[in-house]
């Protein structure tokens, strides 16, 4: 998958595509239906299937200092889009200047002049441009004039309920991994390169793999039973902590994972952590010894959980 970061990086050879535009935070069953349709059209047009999105997401930009919860960091969005068979991912930087682009100019100058979009699939409630004045009707009107077919995307329902990113965020914020996975249509996971941490874990007998995650990640802070992929050819199991580490007065959000029966040096490896079950909320302990005892209890509970599920 080609990744194009910003309008200025759109080269002439990128022009000509079938595309969809949106936040695509969840990449859930509804989004997957859109992508499947997009790939069919791409094959018919013999052009790349292209997803156009924004960074930061528009509602994050307008929210100011406290951005709303996000299901995935950008790196995971790109990882999953590649897995779903998208050819090109165009990430438009959403800033004050971009927010002032008139709707018609966005269609004419970016979608048509820069990208030569031949087919565009968006929701009929899609709004864009300065003051959100652009709508589906404007896209159809300009598209008809300039040879861009515009199609609305149907709402996807499962068991009679609309699938939405909002519902997935709510499930993750509640620690309800099973519900989030049901709506996504695949297991939720977070990825990243293993970085050096404070190395406190190894001093108390629980060395961890540390990943930096966004402060506004939707996943509830706390302890999870997890699966780990990417350390080697095997799937590993462990206990993970999501949060700011209040016992040691931590500030940034981290995903710290203790891998059962594993002691190799793996700094710099790109791994995926799949939360399987929420165990307990994040807690501030009065001493390192109390935290150590709690971690030991968490690990025993999680090992039993995996053993009962036929995993180890």
C-alpha positions as CSV (number, residue, x, y, z in Angstrom):
1,X,0.0,0.0,0.0
2,X,1.3,3.4,-0.9
3,X,1.0,6.1,1.8
4,X,0.8,9.7,0.7
5,X,1.3,12.2,3.5
6,X,-0.3,15.5,2.6
7,X,-1.5,17.3,-0.5
8,X,2.1,18.4,-1.5
9,X,3.2,14.8,-1.7
10,X,0.5,13.9,-4.3
11,X,2.6,13.2,-7.4
12,X,1.2,13.1,-11.0
13,X,1.5,9.2,-11.1
14,X,-1.0,9.1,-8.2
15,X,-3.7,10.7,-10.3
16,X,-6.6,8.5,-11.4
17,X,-8.3,6.5,-8.7
18,X,-11.5,5.3,-7.2
19,X,-11.8,6.7,-3.7
20,X,-13.7,7.0,-0.4
21,X,-13.3,9.7,2.2
22,X,-13.8,9.6,6.0
23,X,-12.3,9.3,9.4
24,X,-12.4,5.5,9.4
25,X,-11.4,5.3,13.0
26,X,-12.8,1.9,13.7
27,X,-12.4,0.1,10.3
28,X,-15.4,-1.9,11.4
29,X,-17.8,-4.1,9.5
30,X,-19.5,-1.1,7.8
31,X,-16.2,0.3,6.6
32,X,-15.1,-3.1,5.4
33,X,-18.3,-3.2,3.3
34,X,-17.3,0.1,1.7
35,X,-13.8,-1.1,1.0
36,X,-15.0,-4.3,-0.6
37,X,-17.3,-2.2,-2.9
38,X,-14.4,0.2,-3.6
39,X,-12.1,-2.7,-4.6
40,X,-14.7,-4.0,-7.0
41,X,-15.0,-0.6,-8.6
42,X,-11.2,-0.2,-8.7
43,X,-11.0,-3.5,-10.6
44,X,-13.7,-2.3,-13.1
45,X,-12.0,1.1,-13.6
46,X,-8.5,-0.5,-13.6
47,X,-7.5,2.1,-11.0
48,X,-6.1,2.0,-7.5
49,X,-8.6,1.7,-4.6
50,X,-7.8,4.8,-2.5
51,X,-8.8,5.8,1.0
52,X,-8.6,9.5,1.9
53,X,-8.5,10.4,5.6
54,X,-7.2,13.1,7.9
55,X,-4.7,13.6,10.6
56,X,-5.6,14.8,13.1
57,X,-9.2,13.7,12.7
58,X,-11.4,16.9,12.2
59,X,-13.3,16.4,15.4
60,X,-10.0,16.1,17.3
61,X,-8.7,19.4,15.7
62,X,-11.8,21.3,16.7
63,X,-12.0,19.8,20.2
64,X,-8.9,21.7,21.3
65,X,-6.7,20.5,24.2
66,X,-8.8,17.5,25.1
67,X,-9.3,15.4,22.0
68,X,-12.2,12.8,22.1
69,X,-11.3,9.1,22.4
70,X,-9.8,7.4,19.3
71,X,-10.1,3.7,18.5
72,X,-6.8,3.4,16.7
73,X,-3.6,5.4,16.4
74,X,-2.7,6.3,12.9
75,X,-0.1,3.5,12.6
76,X,-2.8,0.9,13.3
77,X,-5.2,2.4,10.8
78,X,-2.6,2.1,8.1
79,X,-1.7,-1.4,9.2
80,X,-5.3,-2.5,8.9
81,X,-6.0,-0.7,5.6
82,X,-3.1,-2.6,4.1
83,X,-4.4,-5.8,5.4
84,X,-7.8,-5.0,3.9
85,X,-6.3,-4.7,0.5
86,X,-6.4,-0.9,0.0
87,X,-3.9,0.3,-2.7
88,X,-3.3,3.9,-1.6
89,X,-3.8,5.7,1.6
90,X,-3.8,9.5,1.4
91,X,-3.5,11.3,4.7
92,X,-4.5,14.9,4.5
93,X,-3.1,17.2,7.3
94,X,-6.1,18.8,9.0
95,X,-5.1,22.2,10.3
96,X,-6.5,25.7,10.4
97,X,-5.5,26.4,6.8
98,X,-7.1,23.2,5.6
99,X,-10.3,23.9,7.6
100,X,-10.7,27.1,5.6
101,X,-10.8,25.5,2.2
102,X,-14.2,26.1,0.6
103,X,-16.2,23.0,-0.2
104,X,-16.2,23.5,-4.0
105,X,-12.4,24.2,-4.0
106,X,-11.8,20.9,-2.1
107,X,-13.7,19.0,-4.7
108,X,-12.3,20.8,-7.7
109,X,-8.7,21.3,-6.7
110,X,-7.9,18.3,-4.5
111,X,-10.3,15.5,-5.5
112,X,-10.3,16.3,-9.2
113,X,-7.3,18.4,-10.2
114,X,-4.8,16.6,-7.8
115,X,-6.2,13.1,-7.6
116,X,-8.4,12.8,-10.7
117,X,-10.9,10.8,-8.7
118,X,-13.1,8.9,-11.2
119,X,-15.4,7.3,-8.7
120,X,-16.2,8.5,-5.2
121,X,-18.1,6.5,-2.5
122,X,-19.2,8.5,0.6
123,X,-22.1,8.5,3.0
124,X,-25.0,10.6,2.0
125,X,-24.6,12.6,5.3
126,X,-20.9,13.4,4.5
127,X,-20.2,17.1,5.2
128,X,-16.9,18.8,4.3
129,X,-15.2,22.1,3.5
130,X,-15.3,25.5,5.4
131,X,-18.1,25.6,7.9
132,X,-19.1,22.1,6.7
133,X,-21.0,23.6,3.8
134,X,-20.2,20.8,1.4
135,X,-22.6,17.9,1.1
136,X,-23.4,14.9,-1.0
137,X,-25.5,17.0,-3.5
138,X,-22.5,19.3,-4.1
139,X,-20.3,16.3,-4.8
140,X,-22.8,14.9,-7.3
141,X,-23.3,18.3,-9.0
142,X,-19.5,18.9,-9.5
143,X,-18.9,15.3,-10.3
144,X,-21.5,15.3,-13.1
145,X,-19.9,18.4,-14.6
146,X,-16.4,17.0,-14.5
147,X,-16.8,13.2,-15.0
148,X,-16.6,11.9,-11.4
149,X,-19.2,9.3,-10.5
150,X,-20.5,9.8,-6.9
151,X,-22.2,7.0,-5.0
152,X,-23.6,6.9,-1.5
153,X,-22.7,4.1,0.9
154,X,-25.4,2.2,2.6
155,X,-25.5,2.0,6.4
156,X,-24.3,-1.4,7.6
157,X,-26.4,-3.3,10.2
158,X,-25.7,-6.4,12.3
159,X,-28.6,-8.0,14.1
160,X,-30.7,-5.0,13.1
161,X,-28.3,-2.5,14.8
162,X,-26.3,0.1,13.0
163,X,-22.5,-0.6,13.2
164,X,-20.7,2.6,14.2
165,X,-17.3,3.8,15.5
166,X,-19.2,5.4,18.4
167,X,-20.5,2.1,19.6
168,X,-17.0,0.5,19.4
169,X,-15.5,3.4,21.4
170,X,-18.1,2.9,24.1
171,X,-17.4,-0.8,24.2
172,X,-13.6,-0.2,24.5
173,X,-14.1,2.5,27.2
174,X,-16.1,-0.1,29.2
175,X,-13.5,-2.8,28.7
176,X,-15.9,-4.9,26.8
177,X,-13.5,-6.4,24.3
178,X,-15.9,-9.1,23.1
179,X,-18.5,-6.5,22.0
180,X,-15.8,-4.3,20.3
181,X,-14.6,-7.4,18.4
182,X,-18.1,-8.3,17.4
183,X,-18.7,-4.8,15.9
184,X,-15.2,-4.7,14.3
185,X,-15.6,-8.1,12.8
186,X,-12.0,-9.1,13.9
187,X,-10.0,-8.9,17.1
188,X,-9.0,-5.5,18.3
189,X,-5.3,-5.0,18.6
190,X,-2.7,-2.2,19.0
191,X,0.8,-2.3,17.5
192,X,4.1,-0.5,17.7
193,X,7.9,-0.8,18.1
194,X,9.1,-1.9,21.5
195,X,10.8,1.0,23.2
196,X,12.9,1.4,26.3
197,X,10.8,2.1,29.4
198,X,11.7,2.9,33.0
199,X,12.9,-0.7,33.6
200,X,11.0,-0.9,36.8
201,X,9.3,-4.1,35.8
202,X,12.5,-6.1,35.5
203,X,13.6,-5.0,39.0
204,X,10.4,-6.5,40.5
205,X,10.4,-9.7,38.4
206,X,8.0,-8.6,35.7
207,X,10.0,-7.2,32.7
208,X,7.6,-5.5,30.2
209,X,7.5,-4.7,26.5
210,X,6.7,-1.0,26.3
211,X,4.6,0.7,23.5
212,X,3.7,4.3,23.4
213,X,0.0,4.9,22.7
214,X,-2.0,8.1,22.3
215,X,-3.3,9.9,25.3
216,X,-6.8,9.7,23.9
217,X,-6.9,6.0,23.1
218,X,-10.5,4.7,23.7
219,X,-9.3,1.4,25.4
220,X,-10.1,1.5,29.1
221,X,-7.1,1.9,31.4
222,X,-6.4,-1.2,33.4
223,X,-5.0,-4.7,33.3
224,X,-5.7,-7.1,30.4
225,X,-5.1,-10.7,29.4
226,X,-3.4,-10.4,26.0
227,X,-2.0,-12.2,23.0
228,X,1.3,-11.0,21.5
229,X,2.4,-11.4,17.9
230,X,5.6,-10.4,16.2
231,X,8.2,-11.4,18.8
232,X,9.0,-14.5,16.7
233,X,7.0,-17.0,14.7
234,X,4.8,-18.0,17.7
235,X,1.8,-16.4,19.4
236,X,2.7,-15.5,23.0
237,X,0.4,-14.8,26.0
238,X,0.8,-12.3,28.8
239,X,-0.6,-9.6,31.1
240,X,-0.7,-6.0,29.9
241,X,-1.3,-2.7,31.6
242,X,-2.9,0.2,29.8
243,X,-2.5,3.6,31.5
244,X,-0.3,6.2,33.1
245,X,1.3,4.1,35.9
246,X,-0.1,6.2,38.8
247,X,1.9,4.2,41.4
248,X,5.1,5.7,40.0
249,X,3.5,9.0,39.1
250,X,3.7,8.3,35.4
251,X,2.4,11.0,32.9
252,X,2.2,9.5,29.4
253,X,-0.1,6.7,28.3
254,X,1.7,3.4,27.8
255,X,0.9,-0.2,26.9
256,X,3.2,-2.3,29.0
257,X,3.1,-6.1,28.5
258,X,4.6,-8.9,30.6
259,X,5.1,-11.9,28.4
260,X,4.8,-15.3,30.0
261,X,7.8,-17.6,29.7
262,X,9.8,-15.2,27.5
263,X,13.2,-13.5,28.2
264,X,14.7,-12.5,24.8
265,X,16.0,-9.0,23.9
266,X,13.5,-7.6,21.5
267,X,13.9,-3.8,21.6
268,X,12.9,-2.3,18.2
269,X,10.7,-5.2,17.1
270,X,7.3,-4.3,15.7
271,X,4.6,-6.2,17.6
272,X,0.8,-6.5,17.9
273,X,-0.9,-6.7,21.3
274,X,-4.4,-8.2,21.3
275,X,-6.4,-7.5,24.5
276,X,-8.5,-10.7,25.1
277,X,-10.2,-9.8,28.4
278,X,-10.3,-6.9,30.8
279,X,-9.1,-8.0,34.3
280,X,-9.3,-4.9,36.6
281,X,-9.1,-1.1,36.5
282,X,-5.8,0.7,36.8
283,X,-4.9,1.3,40.5
284,X,-2.5,3.4,42.5
285,X,-0.8,1.3,45.1
286,X,0.8,2.7,48.3
287,X,4.0,0.8,47.7
288,X,5.9,-1.1,45.0
289,X,5.6,-4.3,47.1
290,X,1.8,-4.0,47.0
291,X,1.9,-3.4,43.3
292,X,4.2,-6.4,42.8
293,X,1.8,-8.7,44.7
294,X,-1.2,-7.4,42.6
295,X,0.7,-8.1,39.4
296,X,1.5,-11.7,40.6
297,X,-2.2,-12.2,41.3
298,X,-3.1,-10.8,37.9
299,X,-0.7,-13.1,36.2
300,X,-2.0,-16.2,38.0
301,X,-5.6,-15.3,37.1
302,X,-4.7,-14.7,33.4
303,X,-2.7,-17.9,33.1
304,X,-5.7,-19.8,34.5
305,X,-7.9,-18.0,32.0
306,X,-5.8,-19.0,29.0
307,X,-5.4,-22.6,30.3
308,X,-9.1,-23.0,30.6
309,X,-9.5,-21.7,27.0
310,X,-7.0,-24.3,25.8
311,X,-4.2,-21.7,25.3
312,X,-0.9,-21.3,26.9
